Amino acid sequence: MRAPTTSLANQITGLSYIFAILLVAVLGSFGWWAASRIDGRSIARETRSVHNELTELAERIPVEQNSSVIWDDAVINLRSNNTSWIKDNLAEWMSSHFDHDQIFLFDASNKVVRATERGGEMRKDVYERELPALLPLVVSLRAQMAQASAGLDDSTEAITGLGILEYLRLGSGAAAVVSVRPIVPDTNAVRQTPGTEYVMISTRLLNGALLSEMRKRTELWDLSFEETLATEGDRLGTPILAKNGSIIGFFNWAPEKPASSFIKETAPVLAAGILAAIIAVTFLLRRLQRTSNLLEDTKEKASFLAFHDPLTSIPNRALFEDRLEQALANMRRTGSMIALHYIDLDRFKHVNDTLGHQAGDELIRYGAQRLAGLVDEVDTVARLGGDEFAIIQFQPPNVASAEALSQKVVDVFADPVPIAGVEASVGASVGVIVTANPSVSAVDLMRQADIALYEAKSSGRGRYQLFAGELDDAVQERRMLEIDLRAALATGQGLQLVYQPVFHTVGGGLAGAEALIRWNHPTRGRMAPDAFIGLAEERGLIDQLGLWVMRSACSFASGTTLPWVAVNVSPLQFRNERFADSVRAILKEIGFPAARLQIEITEGLLLQNSHLIQTTLRELRADGIQIALDDFGTGYSSISYLRTHGIDKLKIDQSFTALLGTDPQIESIIKSIVDLGRAMDMVVTAEGVETTDQQKTLTQIGCDELQGYLLSRPISADQIIAMLGKRQSAAAESKSSRIEG
């Protein structure tokens, strides 16, 4: 009986050696293949980074130009050939302030008015050398301008926003990114006849300061721009093309090859590890008597891996489906409830693409750990694949308990997640189905949870959605609220405007009023905007609701002596390209002067930097409507944005006003905002004034207008009319007294 055992052991040993050799060969081949793939992706990522950074830096040039080329003063001083002003505000200023290497200003006949280089005036022989390469761009832009303004008396509106961005070789042989923009007024005070416009050209050399910026942003410290493609050593390059497809040069650098470097660095350790493994395998193979124990362990591990996710060690789809069937069987037996939560990480793909697959794996493990920490021991957390998870909640006492767990899931991913050394914003969406129906199947539950998850993601992500079934009171209630809101908009019944007065700081006179919507719901009573504005935005009703407010506010103000009325506009309304036309139609229908209407927007709208938004704001201001920036200071708006979009009023957020007297820095911040407003000819209004000390301080700082509960709460239309009547009476009595005196 001994021989067969020994023979079998020898066979196993021989086969094991052969397998080990083949395994080493396969793993080695796979390792080199994987290394080449990783290195290739790294090179591709670096190449994309170079092109993306160049594109971003190039697209910034016309934005920087806009700070000066859209300006009444620029047009006026160019026409008058005010050399000193042009130097200080257009040519040398642009060159030195924005690091533009060259600035060229052309008159209507394409003659150079002024040329600068790195902040100083350019010699005539130098710019004449550059002109052959630049003039075709000027001619091309003027053709676009002529086509856009054909038949018009004033070309300003038609050509604003036009421009050419090109990569080319200058007459000196240097490669550069060139931006050509028309110089236009920013108000109707200055008019331009088509064909009389001045043009500005800005250039940034690809081997100058721009290259240094790209090195810092891409962290490719040996990045260089050359006429030829790098061929020496491990350096590689990527071409830069003009719009006609011609190559103007190459960005060359030594790429990072993380996998190859890793293999080279770890080769000695890896070899030692392989050798140690061979010795260990040999030793184990000589002790075949332990084979049965090892096989048993292997069986247990295989059984575990068959029902658990290898990355997170939590149940996989197979075990999840088995546990779900068990939970349903228990529900049918006991009559209890069951809740199924489907979970999807909202920005997993972004993390995976930007930080790498390792960071993505780390995020999946993190998510599994946090979910496991939210449930009871009897519940099941499973990974269904990718970034999708599920929770089987065993016997929740009620629907609210299931909703509470879904909300915990949303909350746990709401804060930034520490991944790969950075704080990543991820977020999670949850679809949940709660049922006690004994006839429901596992397939039905999974389908319903998936539908609810889809609804959660389509409604804005970072939230949970209860499946709209027989137990879905919350969803049904929200749908009923939507139906009621649609009915209110259709009939006008229940919707009402109140008005919060705004007062002049000096003299205390009534400056105007801000219109605020309220909803007198037939069963819920008076509802504040927070309770239904979000629903209107979510369900596509915000355009209809916003125009109702606009029409109602203008109709009321037109029958009073109120100097102006302000209306808040949702950022979603600006996605409608006909929004300005709709406002214009309302004013025409009512006969309300545009100058008496103020539209309040938020800083977030400006940061979108959308051409549609810029055009809409420009049209509204051209009609005479004033634009007010609400809650100023809570977001981020650069001065260039304020100038580009043309803001008439800044409203200081009430959070700053509330801190007056408690935080010594707040008064300085508010004073800075007031100084900014004065410098840019803007009215500054302080919101949330609730104490006399706040009123006194804001008056001393120099705010133009005040608004808050100290002065007046939001009041009805009749109360506004009464307030106007009292002030008119008081003014009349004062005038009469002066006459009699």
ABEGO torsion letter per residue (X at the ends): XAAAAAAAAAAAAAAAAAAAAAAAAAAAAAAAAAAAAAAAAAAAAAAAAAAAAAAAAAAAAAAAAAAAABBAAAAAAAAAGBAAAAAAAABAAAAAAAGBABBBBBBAAGBBABBBBGGBBBBAAAAAAAAAAAAAAAAAAAAAAAAAABGBABAAAAABGBEBBBBBBBAAGBBBBBBBBBBBBABAABBBBBGABBBBBBBBBAABAAAAAAAAAAGBAABBBBABBBABEABBBBBBBBAAGBBAEBBBBBBBBAAAAAAAAAAAAAAAAAAAAAAAAAAAAABAAAAAAAAAAAAAAAAAAAABBAAAGBBBAAAAAAAAAAAAAAAAAAGBBBBBBBBBBAAAAAAAAAAEAAAAAAAAAAAAAAAAAABBAABBBBBAEEABBBBBBBGBABAAAAAAAAAAAAAAAABBBBBGGBBBBAEBBBBBBBBABAABBAAAAAAAAAAAAAAAAAAGEGBBBBBBBAABAAAAAAAAAAAAAAAAAAAGBGBBBBBBBBBBABGGBBAEBBBBBBBBBAAAEBBBAAAAAAAAAAAGAAAAAAAAAAAAAAAAAAABABABBBBBBBAAAAABAAAAAAAAAAAAAAGBBAAABBBBBBAAAAAAGBAAAAAAAAAAAAAGBBBBBBGBGABBBBAAAAAAAGBABBBBBAAAAAABGABAAAAAAAAAAAAAAAAAGBBBBBBGBABAAAAAAAAAAGBABBBEAAABBBBBAAAAAAAAAAAAAAAAAAAAAAAAX
